[in-house]
């Protein structure tokens, strides 16, 4: 009769990583070459959702001007204008943001900066 080797009750696994602070919260950073599952940046997704919602409200005639809508939302018209420009992003970039596939350098501050209107140039300038 053969005897099966006993299985230890405790298994120790070593995973090299370090914690870094990003935007006031801690994030796990894996070593170079390790594949890390990306998750959507909630700040970017929320900004995109607001932009498309505001665009729909303006196009429907619910609000005549950006200033009227900004007053109702309680934000500066200049900020609303910058966020509304996100509706001009290439569909591939919007999809990457929603899926969490955008590069780590793609932050809300970066996408609110002026960007080219041509989708091909946007994609070439992004980190997709």
N, CA, C and O of each residue as an XYZ file, in Angstrom:
512
protein
N       0.843     -1.151      0.000
C       0.000      0.000      0.000
C       0.901      1.231      0.000
O       1.860      1.311      0.768
N       0.575      2.211     -0.890
C       1.389      3.423     -0.951
C       0.753      4.492     -0.081
O      -0.466      4.605      0.052
N       1.607      5.224      0.471
C       1.130      6.285      1.360
C       1.284      7.639      0.662
O       2.349      7.941      0.124
N       0.229      8.451      0.669
C       0.318      9.771      0.045
C       1.019     10.721      0.998
O       0.818     10.665      2.211
N       1.846     11.594      0.435
C       2.538     12.544      1.308
C       1.530     13.487      1.955
O       0.510     13.824      1.354
N       1.814     13.899      3.153
C       0.882     14.783      3.853
C       0.983     16.202      3.283
O       2.039     16.650      2.836
N      -0.129     16.865      3.318
C      -0.214     18.226      2.813
C      -0.099     19.170      4.008
O      -0.826     19.025      4.991
N       0.814     20.132      3.920
C       0.928     21.056      5.052
C      -0.338     21.903      5.188
O      -0.990     22.229      4.196
N      -0.668     22.244      6.403
C      -1.870     23.029      6.638
C      -1.676     24.507      6.303
O      -2.649     25.212      6.037
N      -0.446     24.976      6.312
C      -0.153     26.371      6.021
C       0.705     26.463      4.775
O       1.731     25.792      4.662
N       0.286     27.288      3.855
C       1.048     27.530      2.640
C       1.418     29.012      2.627
O       0.554     29.868      2.817
N       2.675     29.312      2.406
C       3.133     30.691      2.362
C       3.481     31.056      0.928
O       4.239     30.355      0.257
N       2.918     32.155      0.477
C       3.180     32.647     -0.870
C       3.790     34.035     -0.737
O       3.286     34.873      0.010
N       4.873     34.273     -1.460
C       5.520     35.585     -1.449
C       5.204     36.293     -2.756
O       5.502     35.781     -3.836
N       4.600     37.471     -2.657
C       4.269     38.275     -3.827
C       4.968     39.621     -3.663
O       4.644     40.392     -2.760
N       5.936     39.899     -4.552
C       6.630     41.186     -4.421
C       5.743     42.335     -4.905
O       5.272     42.324     -6.043
N       5.522     43.314     -4.047
C       4.781     44.513     -4.417
C       5.116     45.604     -3.422
O       5.725     45.354     -2.381
N       4.710     46.819     -3.758
C       4.868     47.913     -2.808
C       3.628     48.785     -2.874
O       2.929     48.811     -3.886
N       3.366     49.485     -1.808
C       2.203     50.369     -1.755
C       2.639     51.789     -2.065
O       3.627     52.276     -1.516
N       1.903     52.451     -2.944
C       2.173     53.839     -3.288
C       0.879     54.630     -3.114
O      -0.216     54.093     -3.277
N       1.018     55.906     -2.782
C      -0.155     56.769     -2.628
C      -0.441     57.459     -3.943
O       0.447     58.059     -4.548
N      -1.694     57.371     -4.386
C      -2.147     58.052     -5.603
C      -3.478     58.706     -5.309
O      -4.462     58.040     -4.987
N      -3.490     59.994     -5.422
C      -4.740     60.720     -5.202
C      -5.312     60.539     -3.813
O      -6.531     60.510     -3.649
N      -4.461     60.416     -2.813
C      -4.927     60.285     -1.443
C      -5.316     58.878     -1.035
O      -5.765     58.666      0.092
N      -5.153     57.912     -1.928
C      -5.449     56.530     -1.546
C      -4.259     55.652     -1.874
O      -3.435     55.996     -2.721
N      -4.177     54.541     -1.214
C      -3.060     53.626     -1.419
C      -3.370     52.661     -2.552
O      -4.497     52.186     -2.696
N      -2.346     52.382     -3.353
C      -2.497     51.487     -4.485
C      -1.338     50.505     -4.491
O      -0.204     50.869     -4.180
N      -1.623     49.274     -4.843
C      -0.582     48.260     -4.911
C       0.136     48.365     -6.246
O      -0.500     48.402     -7.300
N       1.466     48.414     -6.199
C       2.268     48.486     -7.412
C       3.107     47.221     -7.513
O       3.914     46.920     -6.633
N       2.899     46.483     -8.607
C       3.633     45.242     -8.823
C       4.983     45.536     -9.456
O       5.181     46.623     -9.999
N       5.916     44.591     -9.397
C       7.239     44.825     -9.983
C       7.189     44.917    -11.505
O       6.197     44.532    -12.123
N       8.268     45.432    -12.106
C       8.369     45.555    -13.559
C       8.094     44.216    -14.234
O       8.569     43.175    -13.780
N       7.331     44.251    -15.310
C       7.058     43.040    -16.074
C       5.854     42.255    -15.595
O       5.351     41.402    -16.326
N       5.379     42.518    -14.390
C       4.217     41.795    -13.873
C       2.954     42.386    -14.487
O       2.838     43.603    -14.627
N       2.033     41.544    -14.844
C       0.777     41.979    -15.431
C      -0.193     42.303    -14.305
O      -0.462     41.471    -13.439
N      -0.705     43.505    -14.330
C      -1.626     43.938    -13.287
C      -2.982     44.215    -13.918
O      -3.085     44.952    -14.899
N      -4.003     43.627    -13.355
C      -5.351     43.861    -13.873
C      -5.721     45.321    -13.625
O      -5.649     45.806    -12.496
N      -6.112     46.006    -14.677
C      -6.492     47.405    -14.549
C      -7.964     47.488    -14.168
O      -8.771     46.640    -14.549
N      -8.285     48.496    -13.431
C      -9.684     48.743    -13.119
C     -10.012     50.166    -13.535
O      -9.132     51.027    -13.547
N     -11.249     50.420    -13.870
C     -11.618     51.759    -14.328
C     -11.296     52.825    -13.287
O     -11.465     52.611    -12.086
N     -10.833     53.969    -13.764
C     -10.589     55.129    -12.902
C     -11.942     55.805    -12.714
O     -12.473     56.419    -13.640
N     -12.490     55.689    -11.516
C     -13.838     56.196    -11.257
C     -13.964     57.687    -11.522
O     -15.024     58.150    -11.942
N     -12.896     58.448    -11.284
C     -12.932     59.886    -11.527
C     -13.106     60.171    -13.014
O     -13.905     61.025    -13.398
N     -12.352     59.451    -13.854
C     -12.473     59.629    -15.301
C     -13.843     59.181    -15.802
O     -14.467     59.869    -16.611
N     -14.304     58.044    -15.330
C     -15.606     57.518    -15.765
C     -16.722     58.486    -15.371
O     -17.639     58.735    -16.153
N     -16.640     59.023    -14.171
C     -17.655     59.972    -13.704
C     -17.640     61.244    -14.558
O     -18.698     61.772    -14.899
N     -16.448     61.735    -14.902
C     -16.346     62.929    -15.745
C     -16.938     62.670    -17.130
O     -17.634     63.524    -17.680
N     -16.661     61.491    -17.695
C     -17.244     61.144    -19.002
C     -18.764     61.087    -18.913
O     -19.461     61.599    -19.789
N     -19.274     60.467    -17.862
C     -20.729     60.356    -17.700
C     -21.362     61.736    -17.587
O     -22.396     62.006    -18.197
N     -20.735     62.605    -16.804
C     -21.255     63.972    -16.679
C     -21.237     64.683    -18.024
O     -22.213     65.334    -18.398
N     -20.134     64.561    -18.750
C     -20.002     65.247    -20.039
C     -21.110     64.831    -20.994
O     -21.752     65.680    -21.612
N     -21.336     63.539    -21.115
C     -22.371     63.069    -22.050
C     -23.771     63.417    -21.555
O     -24.665     63.668    -22.364
N     -23.972     63.436    -20.248
C     -25.268     63.835    -19.690
C     -25.529     65.309    -19.978
O     -26.618     65.680    -20.415
N     -24.523     66.147    -19.730
C     -24.674     67.577    -19.977
C     -24.887     67.855    -21.464
O     -25.691     68.712    -21.831
N     -24.175     67.140    -22.305
C     -24.337     67.318    -23.755
C     -25.784     67.002    -24.158
O     -26.406     67.741    -24.920
N     -26.298     65.896    -23.633
C     -27.676     65.499    -23.938
C     -28.668     66.567    -23.455
O     -29.642     66.856    -24.150
N     -28.436     67.151    -22.283
C     -29.324     68.180    -21.733
C     -29.293     69.447    -22.599
O     -30.321     70.094    -22.795
N     -28.116     69.792    -23.111
C     -28.006     70.969    -23.975
C     -28.647     70.717    -25.336
O     -29.353     71.577    -25.862
N     -28.401     69.539    -25.904
C     -28.946     69.221    -27.225
C     -30.463     69.076    -27.215
O     -31.121     69.356    -28.216
N     -31.013     68.645    -26.098
C     -32.465     68.464    -26.008
C     -33.206     69.790    -25.870
O     -34.425     69.844    -26.031
N     -32.468     70.860    -25.570
C     -33.095     72.160    -25.385
C     -33.541     72.411    -23.960
O     -34.147     73.441    -23.667
N     -33.241     71.464    -23.062
C     -33.608     71.640    -21.661
C     -32.935     72.887    -21.085
O     -33.507     73.569    -20.234
N     -31.719     73.182    -21.551
C     -30.996     74.389    -21.169
C     -30.517     75.068    -22.441
O     -30.033     74.416    -23.366
N     -30.657     76.387    -22.475
C     -30.300     77.131    -23.690
C     -28.793     77.352    -23.809
O     -28.242     77.351    -24.910
N     -28.131     77.541    -22.666
C     -26.693     77.838    -22.710
C     -25.942     77.025    -21.673
O     -26.516     76.486    -20.727
N     -24.637     76.957    -21.887
C     -23.771     76.293    -20.911
C     -23.828     77.031    -19.580
O     -23.795     76.407    -18.519
N     -23.914     78.356    -19.633
C     -23.980     79.149    -18.402
C     -25.212     78.787    -17.577
O     -25.130     78.690    -16.353
N     -26.353     78.585    -18.237
C     -27.584     78.206    -17.522
C     -27.427     76.842    -16.850
O     -27.793     76.658    -15.690
N     -26.879     75.903    -17.598
C     -26.688     74.552    -17.052
C     -25.666     74.559    -15.923
O     -25.856     73.893    -14.906
N     -24.588     75.308    -16.100
C     -23.559     75.382    -15.062
C     -24.111     75.976    -13.777
O     -23.759     75.541    -12.681
N     -24.981     76.977    -13.916
C     -25.594     77.587    -12.736
C     -26.456     76.567    -11.995
O     -26.420     76.482    -10.768
N     -27.228     75.798    -12.752
C     -28.073     74.781    -12.116
C     -27.238     73.705    -11.429
O     -27.597     73.234    -10.349
N     -26.125     73.315    -12.051
C     -25.261     72.275    -11.484
C     -24.370     72.819    -10.366
O     -23.768     72.049     -9.617
N     -24.288     74.139    -10.255
C     -23.484     74.753     -9.202
C     -21.988     74.685     -9.455
O     -21.200     74.567     -8.517
N     -21.595     74.760    -10.722
C     -20.172     74.735    -11.068
C     -19.868     75.891    -12.018
O     -20.778     76.507    -12.573
N     -18.597     76.174    -12.196
C     -18.173     77.265    -13.075
C     -18.390     76.872    -14.537
O     -18.117     75.734    -14.918
N     -18.876     77.801    -15.354
C     -19.067     77.505    -16.776
C     -17.770     77.089    -17.468
O     -17.800     76.264    -18.381
N     -16.643     77.640    -17.052
C     -15.365     77.278    -17.695
C     -15.017     75.812    -17.425
O     -14.497     75.125    -18.305
N     -15.301     75.333    -16.211
C     -15.050     73.923    -15.895
C     -15.999     73.036    -16.700
O     -15.590     72.003    -17.229
N     -17.250     73.438    -16.790
C     -18.224     72.650    -17.550
C     -17.795     72.544    -19.012
O     -17.924     71.484    -19.624
N     -17.290     73.633    -19.565
C     -16.840     73.627    -20.952
C     -15.697     72.635    -21.148
O     -15.673     71.898    -22.134
N     -14.746     72.615    -20.206
C     -13.620     71.671    -20.315
C     -14.110     70.234    -20.219
O     -13.628     69.369    -20.951
N     -15.057     69.966    -19.331
C     -15.585     68.602    -19.185
C     -16.397     68.218    -20.417
O     -16.319     67.077    -20.873
N     -17.168     69.145    -20.956
C     -17.964     68.856    -22.153
C     -17.092     68.467    -23.344
O     -17.543     67.725    -24.215
N     -15.849     68.955    -23.397
C     -14.948     68.576    -24.490
C     -14.648     67.082    -24.487
O     -14.244     66.539    -25.515
N     -14.837     66.406    -23.353
C     -14.581     64.965    -23.289
C     -15.495     64.201    -24.248
O     -15.179     63.075    -24.633
N     -16.623     64.801    -24.639
C     -17.501     64.138    -25.599
C     -16.882     64.103    -26.995
O     -17.393     63.422    -27.884
N     -15.786     64.831    -27.190
C     -15.083     64.846    -28.478
C     -13.931     63.851    -28.537
O     -13.235     63.764    -29.548
N     -13.727     63.101    -27.455
C     -12.660     62.093    -27.445
C     -12.990     60.956    -28.409
O     -14.156     60.638    -28.640
N     -11.957     60.359    -28.959
C     -12.125     59.214    -29.856
C     -12.851     58.091    -29.127
O     -12.580     57.843    -27.952
N     -13.771     57.408    -29.806
C     -14.492     56.302    -29.165
C     -13.552     55.249    -28.557
O     -13.872     54.673    -27.517
N     -12.420     54.994    -29.179
C     -11.472     54.009    -28.641
C     -10.918     54.457    -27.290
O     -10.679     53.629    -26.411
N     -10.714     55.754    -27.124
C     -10.204     56.280    -25.849
C     -11.288     56.206    -24.789
O     -11.021     55.811    -23.654
N     -12.517     56.585    -25.149
C     -13.636     56.505    -24.194
C     -13.822     55.059    -23.746
O     -14.001     54.796    -22.557
N     -13.783     54.133    -24.679
C     -13.948     52.710    -24.353
C     -12.823     52.225    -23.442
O     -13.071     51.474    -22.498
N     -11.594     52.647    -23.716
C     -10.458     52.244    -22.882
C     -10.612     52.768    -21.459
O     -10.296     52.064    -20.500
N     -11.094     53.995    -21.318
C     -11.296     54.570    -19.977
C     -12.370     53.792    -19.229
O     -12.188     53.445    -18.063
N     -13.478     53.520    -19.889
C     -14.588     52.799    -19.238
C     -14.162     51.374    -18.863
O     -14.579     50.853    -17.828
N     -13.327     50.741    -19.708
C     -12.865     49.375    -19.448
C     -11.667     49.326    -18.498
O     -11.274     48.247    -18.056
N     -11.085     50.488    -18.181
C      -9.923     50.517    -17.297
C      -8.630     50.173    -18.006
O      -7.669     49.759    -17.357
N      -8.578     50.333    -19.322
C      -7.369     50.001    -20.088
C      -6.506     51.227    -20.396
O      -5.513     51.114    -21.114
N      -6.872     52.395    -19.863
C      -6.084     53.589    -20.127
C      -4.750     53.492    -19.396
O      -4.633     52.788    -18.393
N      -3.764     54.190    -19.896
C      -2.445     54.183    -19.262
C      -2.479     54.908    -17.932
O      -3.401     55.679    -17.668
N      -1.479     54.669    -17.088
C      -1.463     55.300    -15.767
C      -1.310     56.821    -15.835
O      -1.689     57.518    -14.894
N      -0.766     57.337    -16.924
C      -0.586     58.784    -17.048
C      -1.871     59.486    -17.480
O      -1.947     60.714    -17.438
N      -2.880     58.720    -17.893
C      -4.136     59.332    -18.327
C      -4.999     59.600    -17.099
O      -5.700     58.719    -16.600
N      -4.927     60.823    -16.639
C      -5.682     61.251    -15.469
C      -6.712     62.281    -15.895
O      -6.699     62.749    -17.034
N      -7.605     62.633    -14.978
C      -8.620     63.634    -15.310
C      -7.952     64.951    -15.672
O      -8.356     65.600    -16.637
N      -6.945     65.354    -14.921
C      -6.257     66.612    -15.221
C      -5.680     66.589    -16.633
O      -5.725     67.594    -17.342
N      -5.142     65.448    -17.038
C      -4.536     65.358    -18.371
C      -5.590     65.397    -19.476
O      -5.388     66.072    -20.485
N      -6.700     64.697    -19.314
C      -7.705     64.698    -20.379
C      -8.471     66.011    -20.443
O      -9.104     66.299    -21.459
N      -8.429     66.812    -19.386
C      -9.073     68.120    -19.428
C      -8.206     69.162    -20.128
O      -8.682     70.249    -20.455
N      -6.937     68.835    -20.358
C      -6.061     69.726    -21.117
C      -6.489     69.695    -22.581
O      -7.117     68.733    -23.025
N      -6.149     70.755    -23.340
C      -6.502     70.745    -24.764
C      -5.922     69.524    -25.485
O      -4.789     69.117    -25.230
N      -6.713     68.957    -26.380
C      -6.274     67.795    -27.153
C      -6.699     67.997    -28.605
O      -7.617     68.768    -28.884
N      -6.028     67.302    -29.537
C      -6.401     67.460    -30.952
C      -7.807     66.914    -31.210
O      -8.253     65.977    -30.548
N      -8.491     67.511    -32.173
C      -9.847     67.063    -32.490
C      -9.857     65.798    -33.337
O     -10.828     65.043    -33.303
N      -8.793     65.556    -34.095
C      -8.736     64.371    -34.951
C      -8.525     63.134    -34.087
O      -7.604     63.087    -33.271
N      -9.382     62.133    -34.271
C      -9.320     60.928    -33.451
C      -8.000     60.185    -33.621
O      -7.464     59.648    -32.651
N      -7.473     60.148    -34.842
C      -6.202     59.440    -35.074
C      -5.078     60.089    -34.267
O      -4.251     59.388    -33.683
N      -5.042     61.415    -34.232
C      -4.004     62.099    -33.456
C      -4.218     61.901    -31.956
O      -3.250     61.770    -31.206
N      -5.473     61.880    -31.514
C      -5.751     61.637    -30.103
C      -5.208     60.273    -29.679
O      -4.561     60.147    -28.639
N      -5.477     59.259    -30.495
C      -5.040     57.902    -30.180
C      -3.519     57.828    -30.209
O      -2.912     57.176    -29.359
N      -2.894     58.498    -31.189
C      -1.429     58.486    -31.285
C      -0.819     59.179    -30.067
O       0.231     58.754    -29.585
N      -1.458     60.243    -29.559
C      -0.934     60.975    -28.410
C      -1.219     60.275    -27.080
O      -0.561     60.546    -26.075
N      -2.204     59.373    -27.084
C      -2.564     58.689    -25.829
C      -1.657     57.469    -25.641
O      -0.813     57.162    -26.483
N      -1.854     56.805    -24.539
C      -1.026     55.633    -24.215
C      -1.805     54.347    -24.387
O      -1.700     53.446    -23.554
N      -2.586     54.241    -25.456
C      -3.361     53.022    -25.695
C      -2.569     52.035    -26.494
O      -3.061     50.946    -26.793
